[in-house]
Amino acid sequence: MRYLPGPPNAHFLYGHFFDERNNIEILETWVGAYGSTFKIKGLLSIDRVWTKDLDVISYLLKNDHIYYKPEPARYLLSRLLGNGILVTEGAQHKLQNAAFTSTQIRQLTDIFYAKALLLRNVWSCEIVESTMTRKVEAFDGLTKATLDIIGLAGFGYNFNALNSEGKTSELYEVFAVLFQPNAAPNPWEILQAIIPAFRVFETMARIRNELLTEAKILQNGTGEKGDTTAKDLLSLLVRSNMNDELPVVERMADADVLAQVPTFIVAGHETTSTSTAWALYSLSLHKEVQVKLRQELLSVTTGQPSMDELNALPYLDAFVHEVLRLYSPIPVTSRVAMKDDRIPMPKPYTDLKGRLHDHLVIKKGQALSISIYAVNRDKTLWGSDASNFRPERWEKIPEAVKAIPGIWRNLLTFSGGNHACIGFRFSLIEMKVLLFTLIRAFEIDLAVPVENVMIKTMGIIMRPTVKVDGRELARLPLVIKAIDSS
C-alpha cells in the first residue's frame, strides 16, 4: 500500500470520506491522475483501495469467500436489521433468496399499481383547477409510496404512509424517526437518535413477532382468516420454510425469517424511491425524452399492464436503464479481505517508484471500494458521451460494456456475484409501474433552478438534494401539470 498511487490525505481524521460524499465528481479527477486502481484514505486515515478496473472488480465479486462486506458495516446493519440478506455471508445467505423470483413478483404487481394510483390521485388533488399545475415534493411522495408497497408486498403490513388524512400506522411513525431526509447528519443528530432508536427497535421487534405468528397461523390454516394463499414475501418464506420436503439443515430459524422484515423495508423502498426520483429529475431536464416516453406509455390500451407487458415497452426499458446507469442509488460497494491475497491485474499499474506491477498484493483486513458510479459513467466503456443522458444508447450498447460483471444488463448498479442485489427484479417492476402511472398523468418540470439540485451521497445512498434554510435535504421539488385525458 505504501507505493500504490493516490491523492494526498485530505484530513488526518476523516481522510477522503467527505470528498467522496460531497463531491462525487472528484472521482473523475482522481482517475485521470492515478489510474483505474489507486489508494485513498478512509476514516482515521486508514488506507483503502479504490477501483473501477473491471478485472479487479470481477475478481473481488467472484471470490466472495475471501472478500466480505466490511465487518463494522455488517455489525451495524445486524443491530438494526437482524441477520437478514444484507448482512449474512456464506451458506446462510443462499437460504434467504427464495422470495424474489419473477413468478413471485408477477403476483405482486396489483399492489404496486394500487399505491402508484394512490400517489397519482394525491398529486392530482393538489392541482389547482384554474392553472392545472401544482408544485409537489416528489421525493417525499415517492418515499411514502414505496414504503407502502414494500409493507404490503413484503409482509402484508400497511404503513398507510400515503394516507391523505394523516392516519399513519404505528410502524410508519417510528420509521420516520430513523429515516429523516437529511443529507448531512452531524454527530450530535446521530447521538440524539440513539434514544428514540431504541424505542424503534422495541416496536419493530414486537410487530415482527406479530407478523410471523400471523403468517404461521395462516400457513397452518388454524387462524380465523384461514387464508393460505397470501402473496407477500414473508408468507412465501414461511410457506417455503415449513415445507416438509425441505431438509432441516436448509430451514431458516424464526429469528432469520424475522430478520427479513426490516431488511425488506430498508433495501426495498429507499433505493427504489431514490431511483424513481432521479427518473423524474431526468425527465424534467430532457423534455424530448419525456414526450417520447409518454407517447409510448399512452399507446398502451390498459391502465394496468402486466409485468411482462411493461417489460415489453422498449423505450421505457431503455429509459430505466439510462437512469440506473447515470444515477445508481448506491454509488460504491465495499469489501474487506479475510486473508492475504494477490489480485491479478491484466492491465498493470505503475507504483510511486515507477515500477510496473501485474498483481496487487492484499493483506488480511485490507479495505477495498468498488466504484459503481465510476464504472457506469466510464468514457472508455460507454464512449465520449458517457456523462450525457441518452436512452437511445441502449438500442446498441458498446461492445466494451459487456465485460462489466453486473447481475443486470451490463451495469454494475445491482452489483454482481453471490452478493448481487436479489431484489433487483422487484425494484425494476416497482419503478416501471410508478413511472407508467405518473408520466401518463402529468407533465413534469423542475420547480427550482437545475443548479440548486445536487448529487449527494447520504449514508450509502446517492440522492437528489436541495438546500432548505441552509440545510441540505433529500428533496425533489417538481411542478406537475395534468395531462388532458382526451
C-alpha atoms as one frame of an Amber mdcrd trajectory, in Angstrom:
protein
   0.000   0.000   0.000   2.902   2.368   0.676   3.731   2.738  -3.023   0.243
   2.496  -4.518  -0.576   5.908  -6.080  -3.376   8.062  -4.697  -4.388  11.606
  -3.745  -2.761  13.278  -0.718  -4.615  12.822   2.546  -7.362  15.421   2.956
  -7.713  15.176   6.761  -5.895  13.189   9.451  -9.195  12.038  10.994 -11.721
  11.923   8.139  -9.387  11.084   5.261 -11.281  11.409   1.961 -14.667  10.489
   3.481 -16.247  13.899   2.897 -14.580  14.334  -0.507 -16.451  11.282  -1.809
 -19.662  12.222  -0.047 -19.894  15.888  -1.029 -18.152  15.962  -4.405 -18.634
  12.683  -6.216 -17.313  14.234  -9.436 -13.858  14.292  -7.831 -13.600  10.619
  -8.757 -13.008  11.510 -12.403 -10.166  13.815 -11.377  -8.573  11.064  -9.306
  -8.900   8.516 -12.114  -7.220  10.929 -14.517  -4.351  11.461 -12.102  -3.835
   7.982 -10.637  -5.435   5.424 -12.963  -8.218   2.875 -12.512  -6.924   1.497
  -9.201  -5.409   3.706  -6.528  -5.288   4.369  -2.810  -7.458   6.784  -0.833
  -7.735   7.400   2.898 -10.795   6.270   4.804 -11.859   7.350   8.284  -8.910
   7.598  10.707  -6.704   7.875   7.593  -6.769   4.102   7.031  -5.655   3.041
   3.549  -8.456   1.925   1.233  -8.028   0.531  -2.278 -10.377   2.260  -4.756
 -11.011   0.665  -8.140 -13.050   0.834 -11.301 -10.849  -1.749 -13.052 -13.218
  -4.433 -14.404 -10.675  -7.231 -13.967 -10.145  -6.340 -10.315 -13.886  -5.937
  -9.711 -14.656  -9.296 -11.343 -12.043 -10.954  -9.136 -13.441  -9.392  -5.942
 -17.051 -10.329  -6.723 -16.150 -13.844  -7.830 -14.039 -14.557  -4.743 -16.638
 -13.693  -2.132 -15.174 -16.354   0.161 -12.146 -14.062   0.512 -13.733 -10.623
   0.188 -16.579  -9.984   2.627 -18.634  -6.904   3.218 -16.828  -4.933   5.956
 -17.480  -6.352   9.425 -18.319  -2.965  11.038 -20.967  -2.362   8.371 -22.384
  -5.875   8.802 -22.422  -5.435  12.576 -24.244  -2.110  12.466 -26.737  -3.444
   9.917 -27.350  -6.544  12.042 -28.074  -4.371  15.093 -30.764  -2.571  13.122
 -31.945  -5.262  10.726 -31.083  -8.616  12.281 -29.252 -11.255  10.253 -31.061
 -10.562   7.017 -29.916 -10.813   3.410 -27.980  -7.542   3.695 -25.804  -8.919
   6.472 -25.276 -12.661   6.201 -22.383 -14.339   4.420 -21.713 -17.835   3.118
 -24.301 -20.626   3.154 -26.839 -18.748   5.280 -27.092 -16.023   2.641 -28.079
 -18.583  -0.007 -31.021 -19.807   2.092 -32.651 -16.362   2.034 -33.101 -15.823
  -1.719 -36.411 -17.615  -2.266 -38.759 -14.648  -2.262 -37.549 -12.622  -5.251
 -38.244 -14.809  -8.279 -40.042 -13.410 -11.333 -43.007 -15.696 -10.629 -43.443
 -14.289  -7.135 -43.032 -10.662  -8.216 -45.529 -11.126 -11.051 -48.176 -11.777
  -8.385 -47.397  -8.505  -6.589 -47.962  -6.006  -9.405 -51.530  -5.292  -8.285
 -50.073  -3.924  -5.024 -47.609  -1.782  -6.998 -50.439  -0.313  -9.081 -52.712
   0.325  -6.094 -50.133   2.542  -4.410 -48.936   4.167  -7.659 -52.531   5.153
  -8.426 -52.961   6.456  -4.884 -49.876   8.662  -5.280 -51.203   9.880  -8.635
 -54.539  10.733  -7.007 -52.874  12.530  -4.080 -50.925  14.715  -6.508 -53.999
  15.242  -8.710 -55.983  16.505  -5.735 -53.306  19.127  -5.088 -53.513  20.589
  -8.589 -55.185  23.994  -8.716 -58.034  23.730 -11.215 -57.604  27.262 -12.568
 -53.996  26.657 -13.679 -53.936  22.846 -13.844 -50.425  22.956 -12.337 -49.036
  22.370  -8.883 -45.700  22.244  -7.081 -45.164  18.931  -5.294 -42.351  17.464
  -3.225 -41.760  14.372  -5.350 -39.125  12.680  -3.209 -41.414  12.684  -0.176
 -44.341  11.248  -2.155 -42.207   8.527  -3.753 -40.697   7.566  -0.393 -44.159
   7.118   1.108 -45.450   5.177  -1.907 -42.529   2.753  -1.962 -42.738   2.273
   1.807 -46.416   1.374   1.449 -45.583  -1.012  -1.394 -42.836  -2.881   0.448
 -45.004  -3.082   3.555 -47.839  -4.836   1.735 -45.755  -6.771  -0.776 -43.040
  -7.653   1.717 -45.027  -8.790   4.706 -48.667  -7.822   4.413 -48.396  -4.717
   6.611 -49.997  -1.403   5.633 -47.833   1.555   6.643 -50.568   3.865   5.368
 -47.887   6.458   4.634 -49.807   7.917   1.664 -52.996   8.387   3.643 -54.207
  11.913   2.859 -55.960  12.144   6.233 -52.699  11.719   8.106 -53.725   8.443
   9.781 -50.432   6.606   9.518 -49.542   3.292  11.132 -47.551   2.759  14.314
 -44.545   1.349  12.470 -44.518   4.241   9.997 -44.247   6.704  12.864 -41.162
   5.015  14.299 -39.531   4.633  10.884 -39.984   8.359  10.353 -37.621   8.827
  13.319 -34.881   6.737  11.718 -35.150   7.894   8.116 -35.002  11.667   8.266
 -34.405  13.301   4.844 -31.175  14.969   5.977 -28.308  14.947   3.526 -25.589
  15.593   6.053 -26.394  14.448   9.604 -23.927  15.708  12.188 -22.614  13.680
  15.131 -24.997  15.407  17.551 -28.006  14.339  15.476 -26.709  10.762  15.482
 -26.372  10.850  19.278 -29.844  12.360  19.632 -31.259   9.498  17.566 -29.997
   6.830  19.966 -32.822   7.012  22.491 -35.737   7.075  20.004 -33.944   4.383
  18.025 -34.186   2.033  20.987 -37.936   2.615  21.027 -37.963   1.858  17.286
 -36.195  -1.456  17.861 -38.689  -2.473  20.537 -41.688  -1.572  18.400 -40.207
  -3.245  15.339 -39.400  -6.425  17.258 -42.939  -6.662  18.622 -44.568  -6.075
  15.238 -42.206  -8.533  13.534 -43.192 -11.240  16.022 -46.873 -10.498  15.448
 -46.391 -10.741  11.674 -44.523 -14.039  11.909 -47.114 -15.536  14.239 -49.916
 -14.489  11.904 -48.084 -15.850   8.866 -47.596 -19.217  10.588 -51.263 -19.348
  11.583 -52.255 -18.671   8.003 -49.974 -21.375   6.685 -51.308 -23.907   9.198
 -54.864 -22.966   8.362 -55.731 -22.684  12.054 -56.434 -18.965  12.233 -59.742
 -17.245  11.786 -58.651 -15.803   8.456 -57.805 -19.213   7.103 -56.056 -17.733
   4.060 -53.170 -19.884   2.925 -52.672 -18.023  -0.356 -51.040 -14.847   0.945
 -48.700 -13.470  -1.733 -46.396 -11.276   0.364 -42.722 -12.201   0.591 -42.766
 -13.017   4.305 -45.612 -15.500   3.829 -43.695 -17.073   0.960 -40.636 -17.506
   3.181 -42.756 -19.050   5.927 -44.515 -21.320   3.452 -41.185 -22.444   1.982
 -39.627 -22.844   5.408 -42.486 -25.036   6.666 -42.445 -27.322   3.635 -41.970
 -30.909   4.836 -39.851 -31.668   1.773 -37.257 -29.053   2.749 -34.293 -30.633
   4.592 -33.986 -29.453   8.187 -30.464 -28.171   7.551 -31.797 -25.778   4.893
 -34.573 -24.298   7.018 -34.285 -20.820   8.465 -34.717 -20.213  12.178 -37.573
 -17.925  13.208 -35.032 -15.238  14.037 -33.663 -15.374  10.480 -37.149 -15.202
   8.976 -37.954 -12.229  11.207 -34.750 -10.508  10.165 -36.088 -10.192   6.611
 -38.879  -7.790   7.655 -36.749  -4.677   8.302 -34.368  -5.783   5.547 -37.241
  -5.713   3.043 -38.119  -2.219   4.255 -34.674  -0.667   4.089 -33.494  -2.382
   0.905 -36.863  -2.415  -0.815 -38.020   1.152  -0.530 -35.101   3.556  -0.040
 -33.278   2.592  -3.237 -36.404   2.385  -5.424 -37.804   5.728  -4.280 -34.415
   7.322  -4.951 -34.106   5.752  -8.422 -37.621   6.892  -9.354 -36.842  10.398
  -8.090 -33.779  10.505 -10.370 -36.008   9.292 -13.214 -38.423  12.208 -12.722
 -35.479  14.594 -12.403 -34.107  13.337 -15.732 -37.475  13.765 -17.428 -37.724
  17.337 -16.153 -34.376  18.166 -17.801 -34.924  16.290 -21.062 -38.332  17.264
 -22.411 -37.870  15.387 -25.691 -37.342  12.170 -23.697 -40.415  12.929 -21.605
 -42.575  13.430 -24.696 -41.286  10.255 -26.367 -41.757   8.177 -23.217 -45.274
   9.494 -22.625 -46.284   8.685 -26.192 -45.202   5.075 -25.707 -46.973   4.775
 -22.350 -50.208   6.334 -23.653 -50.212   3.859 -26.542 -50.863   1.057 -24.035
 -54.595   0.336 -24.042 -54.840  -0.765 -20.404 -54.199   1.323 -17.301 -52.541
  -1.584 -15.515 -50.372  -3.625 -17.881 -48.837  -6.826 -16.559 -45.183  -7.232
 -15.632 -44.493  -8.875 -18.986 -46.300  -6.092 -20.868 -44.290  -3.426 -19.031
 -41.043  -5.212 -19.811 -42.026  -5.329 -23.495 -42.112  -1.499 -23.773 -38.737
  -0.743 -25.431 -38.374   2.958 -24.671 -39.487   2.594 -21.040 -36.904  -0.161
 -20.672 -34.150   1.939 -22.275 -35.112   4.950 -20.147 -34.944   2.957 -16.884
 -31.586   1.529 -17.943 -30.193   5.005 -18.559 -31.466   6.340 -15.229 -29.884
   3.453 -13.341 -26.648   3.877 -15.281 -26.177   7.583 -14.560 -27.809   7.656
 -11.121 -27.060   4.382  -9.409 -28.671   4.794  -5.954 -25.714   3.021  -4.325
 -22.555   4.535  -5.878 -19.965   2.427  -4.018 -19.851  -1.071  -2.551 -17.111
  -2.096  -0.146 -15.253  -5.301   0.659 -12.588  -6.369   3.142 -10.009  -9.132
   2.671 -10.428 -12.076   5.046  -6.906 -13.342   4.278  -3.757 -12.362   2.388
  -4.209 -12.446  -1.374  -2.731 -11.396  -4.722  -5.184  -9.861  -7.198  -4.103
 -10.373 -10.829  -4.085  -7.205 -12.936  -4.032  -7.863 -16.694  -3.718  -4.078
 -17.050  -0.630  -3.431 -14.872  -0.246  -0.338 -12.729   2.846   1.795 -12.095
   3.718   2.460  -8.463   5.167   5.633  -6.972   8.707   4.419  -7.699   7.936
   3.843 -11.381   7.804   0.045 -11.082   5.260  -1.923 -13.111   3.041  -4.487
 -11.299   0.825  -7.191 -12.823  -0.790  -8.019  -9.477  -1.964  -6.202  -6.368
  -0.712  -7.503  -3.006  -3.546  -7.525  -0.462  -3.103  -8.174   3.255  -5.788
  -9.599   5.538  -8.051  -6.798   6.754  -7.430  -4.551   3.747 -10.487  -2.479
   2.791 -11.455  -2.046  -0.870 -14.028   0.160  -2.596 -15.717  -0.812  -5.877
 -16.929   2.340  -7.613 -20.273   1.541  -9.243 -20.691   5.210 -10.131 -17.373
   5.395 -11.990 -17.890   2.155 -13.937 -21.370   3.192 -15.063 -20.003   6.536
 -16.329 -16.641   5.331 -17.673 -15.943   7.008 -21.038 -13.547   4.220 -22.048
 -16.524   1.835 -21.808 -19.549   3.932 -22.790 -17.985   6.432 -25.161 -17.244
  10.147 -25.030 -20.893  10.956 -24.220 -20.939   8.706 -21.117 -21.929  11.650
 -18.902 -24.920  12.527 -21.106 -28.434  11.217 -20.514 -29.318   9.354 -23.709
 -31.729   6.369 -23.513 -31.189   5.675 -27.213 -27.709   4.314 -26.420 -29.422
   1.096 -25.266 -30.531   0.332 -28.820 -26.930  -0.747 -29.439 -24.563  -0.685
 -26.488 -20.773  -0.584 -26.968 -19.019  -3.937 -27.055 -16.722  -2.888 -24.200
 -19.526  -2.677 -21.607 -20.282  -6.370 -21.992 -17.292  -7.038 -19.741 -18.976
  -5.320 -16.767 -19.608  -8.123 -14.217 -23.071  -6.938 -13.147 -26.072  -9.162
 -12.495 -28.291  -6.996 -14.736 -27.785  -5.873 -18.324 -24.150  -4.709 -18.421
 -24.500  -2.387 -15.452 -22.915  -2.567 -12.022 -25.920  -0.863 -10.405 -27.168
  -4.055  -8.718 -23.622  -5.378  -8.209 -22.665  -8.939  -9.208 -21.657 -12.320
  -7.857 -23.359 -14.100  -4.958 -23.979 -10.813  -3.150 -25.676  -9.046  -6.017
 -28.992  -7.395  -5.177 -31.511 -10.242  -5.151 -34.399  -7.762  -5.161 -33.489
  -6.140  -8.474 -36.499  -7.589 -10.338 -38.822  -6.309  -7.609 -37.261  -2.853
  -7.782 -37.370  -2.645 -11.591 -41.055  -3.523 -11.891 -41.984  -1.258  -8.984
 -40.121   1.609 -10.673 -41.758   0.924 -14.046 -45.246   0.822 -12.502 -44.678
   4.165 -10.762 -43.360   5.775 -13.949 -46.117   4.292 -16.108 -48.787   5.689
 -13.789 -47.289   9.134 -13.166 -45.997  10.003 -16.655 -49.351   9.158 -18.245
 -50.991  11.577 -15.805 -48.593  14.536 -15.532 -46.173  16.730 -17.406 -43.143
  17.324 -15.191 -40.872  20.335 -14.719 -38.230  21.096 -12.120 -39.530  23.648
  -9.606 -36.085  25.047  -8.747 -33.112  26.050 -10.917 -31.213  22.967 -12.038
 -28.020  24.202 -10.366 -29.832  24.029  -6.999 -30.200  20.235  -7.254 -27.077
  18.423  -6.123 -25.886  14.841  -6.225 -25.066  13.854  -2.655 -24.173  10.533
  -1.071 -26.126  10.321   2.173 -25.106   7.280   4.134 -24.739   4.726   1.350
 -27.428   6.116  -0.986 -26.934   8.827  -3.635 -29.945  11.133  -3.511 -31.048
  14.378  -5.144 -30.723  17.171  -2.587 -31.561  20.858  -2.335 -30.716  23.473
   0.255 -33.595  24.378   2.566 -32.939  27.054   5.202 -29.237  26.435   4.929
 -29.533  22.646   5.298 -29.061  20.072   2.557 -32.108  17.812   2.430 -33.182
  14.931   0.225 -35.780  16.740  -1.843 -37.050  16.955  -5.425 -39.480  19.875
  -5.897 -41.396  19.483  -9.158 -44.112  21.384 -10.966 -46.678  18.966 -12.344
 -49.338  19.693 -14.940 -52.292  17.405 -15.550 -52.380  15.674 -18.921 -55.538
  16.259 -20.947 -57.173  12.819 -20.766 -58.753  13.290 -24.189
